[in-house]
Amino acid sequence: MTYMIEGLAPDRFAPLFAMDDAGLAAINARRVTATADMGFPCRISLEDARAGEELILLHHVSHDVETPYRSAYAIYVRPGVDAARYRDELPPVFAGRPIALRAFDAAGMLQTARLAAPGEADGAIRDLFADAGIAYIDAHNAAHGCFAARIERDGV
């Protein structure tokens, strides 16, 4: 069994970077500058922004399903980056962070969840996917609760 983790598509966020601060505020988004090399995880590149880089902080619906488990929270995105793709390996934004893994069936209903301490996410993902009823896993930063990435079964 293999799995795939992909960053969000940059095209959907590109218009935000052309907006002024008032336009961003009107949609409850903010332009921010990373103040450290860790702590500003881009959901497109799946890497932390470096100190001094510009990001947009916005509200994002990560689990857009018609179930009680529909979910949304704040995320960061950076301009000019490509969507990351990781097959059977974890993206840099998982390193050093406890990750909450929420495992869903094909109908978007939560089946189980697991908390993975730093260094444990790969094994936890594989354990969750051992259940054929798990269609995908949404990873969240355990401390702040923000969406980290969608993890899908990879048919390769």
Secondary structure, 3 states (H helix, E strand, C coil): CEEEEECCCHHHCHHHHHCCHHHHHHCCCEEEECCCCCCCEECCCCCECCCCCEEEEEEEEEECCCCCCCEEEEEEECCCCCCCEEECCCCHHHCCCCEEEEEECCCCCEEEEEEECCCCHHHHHHHHHCCCCCCEEEEEECCCCCEEEEEEEECC
